[in-house]
Amino acid sequence: MAFFKKTSNCFDMLLVLLIFIGIVLELAEWKGFLFSADFWVFRLIRVFRTLVPTRIADAIHFWQQIKKRLGRKGFAADQAHCMEHILMYTAFCKAHVHAQHEFVEFFGQQGMPRSGE
């Protein structure tokens, strides 16, 4: 129970519970049990789902800081910031190229774009 003494852990647990509730509600709507267009709860749960990656990013940043302090090694703040941006843009470019490849594969013929005619 020491896990719940920290407020950020309680918040994480709340997010996990809301995600599970959202999945159950969306599955219920998908099966046709719920037909109300006024289900603002779904929108709220989707907002909470977007918070989970930010919490994960915060945890990763926290562990990087701990490793840096324990190892007494590391980059200067400016170098670390530049490396972060380079890695982010590289990942974006790789994802974009992959998405373009999947797009051509889905809409094309034999790996080549299909003509509009």
N, C-alpha and C positions, 0 to 999 in steps of 0.2 A: 504493500500500500504506500510505500515511500514514493512510488512513481507519481501518485496523484497529489503530492505535496507541492509540486512545482506547477504554477499556473499554465506555463506553456505546454506541459504534458497534458493537462486537463483540456486545453484548447485543441490539441492534436487528437485526443480521444473523441471530443465532440465532433470534430471534422470527420473522423472515421465513421462514427455513428450516423451522422447526417448523410454521408455518401452511401452507406448501406441502405438507409431509409429511402434515399433518392432512387437507388437502383431498384428496390422493391416496388416503389410507386411507379416508376417508369415501366417496369415489366407488367404491372397491373394495368396500366393505361394501354400498353402495347397489345395485351391480350383482349382488350375491349371492355374491361370492367369499369373503367372510369372514362367518361366522355365529356367531362366539364372543361370548357375552354378557359375557365377562370382559375385554373390551378396555378396561382402565383408561387406556390411552394416549390414547384419544379424549377422555376427561375432562380429562386433563392438557393436551392440546393446546388444548382449549376454554378452559382457564384461561389459557394463554399468549396466546390470542387476545384475551382481555379486557385484557391488559396493553398491547396496541398502542395503544388510544385514550388510555391514561394517558400513554404515552410521547409521543404527539402533543400532548396537552395540556401536558405539561412543555416541549416544544419551543416551543409557541406562547407560553407564559408567559415563557420565556427570551428570545424575540425581542421581546416587548413590553417587557421590562426593558431590553434593549439600545437599542431605539428611544427609550425614556424617558430613558435616560442620555445618549444622543447628542444628543437634541433639547433637553435641559435643560428640557423642559416636562412637564407631567403633572399628575395629580390628587394630592391628598393620599391617603395610604394608606386612610383611612376612606372617602373618596369613591369610590376605585377599587373597594374591597370592596363597597360598596353598589351601584355600577353593575354589577359582576359578577353580583351576586344578581338584580338587576332583569332583566338580559339573560337569565340562566338561567331565571328564572320565566316571562318572556315567551316564550322558545323552548318551554318546557314547555307553556304554555297553547296556543300555536299548534299544536304537535304533537298535543295532546289533542283540540282542536277538529277537526283534520284526521282523526284516527283515528275520532272520533265520526261525522263525515261519511261516511267510508269504510264504517263499520259500518252506518249507515242505508242507504247505497247498496247494500251487499251483501245485507242482510237485508230491505230494504224494497221497496216498489213505487212507482215513479215519484218517488223522492226522499222519500217519506213512510213512516214506520214502518208495518209490516204488523201488523194486529191478531192477537192470539193465538188467535182463534176460527176 
